[in-house]
Amino acid sequence: MLSLAGSMVGRNPPNPDVSVTWCSGVPWLQVCTGVMVHGYPLVKHLCGGLQAFMRRHGFNSIDEFRGASLPYFTTHTDLVARQRKAVADRKAQVGLANDQAWTGDGFVAEAESMVSNKA
C-alpha cells in the first residue's frame, strides 16, 4: 500500500462521503479548516456519511476499503492515449473516414455501414 498523507480542508459544502478519500489510500484525514469554517457539527456530519457508506457496502472497518480505487489511478498521458484510441476505433467502426471515401458503386453498402439501429 502506498504511504500517503490525506487532507480534506475547507470543503464547501463538505461532502459527508469522506470514504472516497480513504479509497484513494490515505491513512488519515485532516478536517481542521472544515471545522473552523462549518463548526464542530461537521464532524458528526462526516462520521454519519462514513457510517452510511460502510453500512451500504458491508464494511466493518476503514481498512477494508482503504486504497480500493488505487488500481484505477492512471496518468493524464494514459487517459489521452485511451481517448485517441477510442476515437480511432469509433471512426473505424462507423461509416467512412471522409467524403472522399464515398464511391458511386458502393453507395448502398457505405450508407448501410452508417446505420446505427440495424436489427
C-alpha positions, 0 to 999 in steps of 0.5 A: 500500500502506498504511504500517503498523507490525506487532507480534506480542508475547507470543503464547501459544502463538505461532502459527508462521503469522506470514504472516497478519500480513504479509497484513494489510500490515505491513512488519515484525514485532516478536517481542521479548516472544515471545522473552523469554517462549518463548526464542530457539527461537521464532524458528526456530519462526516462520521454519519456519511462514513457510517452510511457508506460502510453500512451500504457496502458491508464494511466493518472497518476503514481498512477494508476499503482503504486504497480500493480505487488505487488500481484505477489511478492512471496518468493524464498521458494514459487517459489521452492515449485511451481517448485517441484510441477510442476515437480511432476505433469509433471512426473505424467502426462507423461509416467512412473516414471522409467524403472522399471515401464515398464511391458511386458503386458502393453507395448502398453498402457505405450508407448501410455501414452508417446505420446505427439501429440495424436489427 
